[in-house]
């Protein structure tokens, strides 16, 4: 293991310009009820595990339940058989809405669904009439994440340099979890 990792945080804001990017035929977008702690942990692991999502693994079930209950809205895309992606928006900031989590399960990746899913979520966010929509990503995220966010109308607000202890060293994630292939500081 490396001891520390560079995980610079990329803070984005939405420009207000959402492209027309429909989902393919047969893909269903829907808002779902708040998910359980177990569902949330599975989502966090299944979507974020390959990209070293780790921070919420440190939270107790009670902390995570409080987080879920604090004005979170959940959206999914699915086909007839499987949930393909999940998004979480946080409306607790009043006129500032944060796209807290966004991702595709492995079964949904490589199918050209990311941008259409993002645009559908943005349409729902704009129904709340926000002044600002925020989203944060980092160098460890999926290699297409930042490109998709920019295509969806997000622009750079600022970059926050960040060094983290390697979560694989602290047994927060399995030691055999590889760094994402596109990670520039191997």
Backbone torsions as a table, in degrees:
resi	resn	phi	psi	omega
1	UNK	NA	167.8	-171.9
2	UNK	-99.1	-15.2	-175.7
3	UNK	89.9	-61.2	175.9
4	UNK	-132.0	155.5	177.0
5	UNK	-128.0	143.7	170.7
6	UNK	-81.6	120.9	-178.9
7	UNK	-134.0	55.1	-178.4
8	UNK	-51.9	135.2	-179.8
9	UNK	-92.3	130.2	179.6
10	UNK	-104.4	108.6	-179.0
11	UNK	-90.5	124.0	-178.2
12	UNK	-119.5	152.3	170.7
13	UNK	-129.0	153.0	-179.2
14	UNK	-85.2	138.9	-176.1
15	UNK	-77.3	-13.5	-174.8
16	UNK	92.5	-5.9	179.9
17	UNK	-108.0	102.0	177.8
18	UNK	-101.6	123.3	179.7
19	UNK	-68.6	163.3	173.1
20	UNK	-81.0	108.8	-175.7
21	UNK	-142.7	79.2	-177.3
22	UNK	-69.9	156.5	173.8
23	UNK	-76.5	151.8	177.6
24	UNK	-61.7	156.9	177.7
25	UNK	-58.2	138.7	178.4
26	UNK	90.3	-4.8	177.5
27	UNK	-100.8	127.5	-174.9
28	UNK	-106.1	128.2	175.4
29	UNK	-105.4	134.4	179.1
30	UNK	-156.1	152.6	169.8
31	UNK	-83.4	140.3	179.7
32	UNK	-120.9	158.9	177.1
33	UNK	-62.9	160.8	175.9
34	UNK	-51.5	139.9	-176.4
35	UNK	-88.3	159.5	179.1
36	UNK	-75.7	167.4	176.5
37	UNK	-59.1	-43.5	178.9
38	UNK	-62.4	-42.5	177.0
39	UNK	-64.4	-39.3	-179.7
40	UNK	-64.4	-44.8	179.4
41	UNK	-63.2	-38.6	178.3
42	UNK	-66.1	-42.7	177.0
43	UNK	-59.6	-47.6	-178.0
44	UNK	-60.4	-41.8	178.8
45	UNK	-71.5	-48.6	-172.1
46	UNK	-71.9	-35.3	179.0
47	UNK	-90.8	-41.4	-173.0
48	UNK	-97.2	-10.1	-175.2
49	UNK	-57.1	-39.5	-179.7
50	UNK	-73.3	-9.9	-176.7
51	UNK	-118.5	21.6	174.9
52	UNK	58.4	35.2	169.4
53	UNK	-64.4	123.3	-172.6
54	UNK	-140.4	-27.1	-168.2
55	UNK	-58.2	-44.2	-177.5
56	UNK	-72.2	-13.3	174.9
57	UNK	-65.0	-20.4	179.8
58	UNK	-81.1	-13.4	-175.2
59	UNK	-82.1	146.1	173.5
60	UNK	-72.9	165.6	176.0
61	UNK	-60.3	-37.7	179.8
62	UNK	-65.5	-42.6	177.5
63	UNK	-62.5	-43.0	-179.0
64	UNK	-67.3	-38.3	177.3
65	UNK	-63.1	-42.7	176.6
66	UNK	-60.5	-41.5	178.5
67	UNK	-61.8	-48.4	-179.0
68	UNK	-60.8	-39.4	-177.0
69	UNK	-75.8	-10.7	-175.6
70	UNK	-88.1	71.2	172.5
71	UNK	55.7	50.9	174.6
72	UNK	-103.4	143.5	174.6
73	UNK	-122.9	142.7	-175.8
74	UNK	-121.9	140.2	179.6
75	UNK	-132.5	149.0	179.5
76	UNK	-138.7	159.5	164.9
77	UNK	-120.5	147.0	-179.4
78	UNK	-151.9	161.4	167.5
79	UNK	-104.4	-161.8	-177.7
80	UNK	-68.9	-18.6	-174.0
81	UNK	-114.3	-33.0	-168.0
82	UNK	-135.0	146.9	166.6
83	UNK	-74.3	129.7	-174.6
84	UNK	-106.3	-24.4	-179.4
85	UNK	-159.5	163.5	179.4
86	UNK	-144.5	141.0	177.2
87	UNK	-132.0	144.7	176.5
88	UNK	-124.5	128.3	173.0
89	UNK	-115.7	147.1	-178.7
90	UNK	-113.1	113.2	-179.3
91	UNK	-103.5	15.1	-178.6
92	UNK	-73.7	-13.4	-178.4
93	UNK	-88.6	15.9	178.5
94	UNK	68.8	-112.1	-176.5
95	UNK	-80.4	-7.2	174.2
96	UNK	-106.6	119.7	179.4
97	UNK	-112.8	131.7	-178.5
98	UNK	-106.8	128.7	169.7
99	UNK	-83.0	90.4	-168.6
100	UNK	-70.2	-46.0	-180.0
101	UNK	-139.7	142.2	-179.1
102	UNK	-154.2	128.8	177.7
103	UNK	-174.1	165.9	177.2
104	UNK	-111.4	138.0	170.5
105	UNK	-67.4	160.3	-178.4
106	UNK	-53.8	-38.0	-179.3
107	UNK	-65.4	-20.8	179.0
108	UNK	-96.6	-10.0	-177.1
109	UNK	-77.8	150.8	177.6
110	UNK	75.3	15.0	-177.8
111	UNK	-114.8	8.1	179.4
112	UNK	70.6	32.0	-175.3
113	UNK	-98.7	-20.9	-171.2
114	UNK	-57.7	-51.0	-176.5
115	UNK	-66.9	-42.4	178.3
116	UNK	-62.9	-40.2	177.3
117	UNK	-64.2	-46.0	178.8
118	UNK	-58.8	-45.3	-179.3
119	UNK	-64.3	-37.3	177.5
120	UNK	-65.1	-40.9	177.9
121	UNK	-65.0	-43.2	179.4
122	UNK	-60.9	-39.6	176.8
123	UNK	-57.9	-42.9	178.4
124	UNK	-67.0	-39.9	178.9
125	UNK	-62.3	-44.9	-178.0
126	UNK	-65.0	-19.5	174.8
127	UNK	-65.3	-20.8	177.3
128	UNK	-85.0	-3.1	179.3
129	UNK	56.1	54.5	-179.4
130	UNK	-75.4	156.6	170.3
131	UNK	-84.3	-35.4	-177.3
132	UNK	-139.7	139.6	170.3
133	UNK	-117.0	125.7	-179.0
134	UNK	-113.7	158.7	177.2
135	UNK	-157.9	136.6	176.0
136	UNK	-119.4	143.0	174.1
137	UNK	-137.7	-178.7	178.3
138	UNK	-151.0	176.0	-176.7
139	UNK	-64.4	-18.8	-178.4
140	UNK	-88.7	-5.6	-175.2
141	UNK	-71.0	171.7	178.6
142	UNK	-50.9	141.6	-176.7
143	UNK	-61.5	-21.9	178.9
144	UNK	-95.3	-4.9	-173.8
145	UNK	-59.1	-56.5	-175.7
146	UNK	-61.9	-41.1	178.1
147	UNK	-60.7	-41.4	179.8
148	UNK	-65.9	-43.2	179.6
149	UNK	-61.9	-41.1	178.8
150	UNK	-66.9	-42.9	177.0
151	UNK	-61.6	-30.4	179.5
152	UNK	-81.4	-0.4	174.7
153	UNK	106.7	4.4	177.5
154	UNK	-81.4	147.6	177.7
155	UNK	-129.4	155.4	-179.4
156	UNK	-66.4	129.6	172.5
157	UNK	-97.5	-53.9	173.7
158	UNK	-165.8	162.9	178.4
159	UNK	-110.6	131.8	-179.7
160	UNK	-114.9	107.2	177.2
161	UNK	-59.7	139.8	-177.7
162	UNK	-152.4	131.4	171.6
163	UNK	-111.8	135.0	178.1
164	UNK	-123.9	153.3	168.7
165	UNK	-68.0	136.3	-179.6
166	UNK	-60.1	116.4	-176.9
167	UNK	-64.2	-16.5	177.0
168	UNK	-75.4	-25.3	177.3
169	UNK	-73.7	-29.8	-174.9
170	UNK	-96.3	11.6	179.3
171	UNK	60.5	24.0	173.9
172	UNK	-78.8	-34.1	174.9
173	UNK	-125.8	154.4	178.2
174	UNK	-57.5	141.0	-178.1
175	UNK	-60.8	-26.3	-178.7
176	UNK	-86.0	5.3	176.4
177	UNK	-67.5	118.0	-178.9
178	UNK	-77.5	157.2	169.2
179	UNK	-68.2	147.7	176.9
180	UNK	-56.7	142.3	-175.4
181	UNK	-58.3	-27.3	-177.7
182	UNK	-89.1	-3.4	-177.9
183	UNK	-59.7	123.9	-169.6
184	UNK	-80.5	-10.1	-172.5
185	UNK	-114.0	43.7	-178.5
186	UNK	-73.6	NA	NA
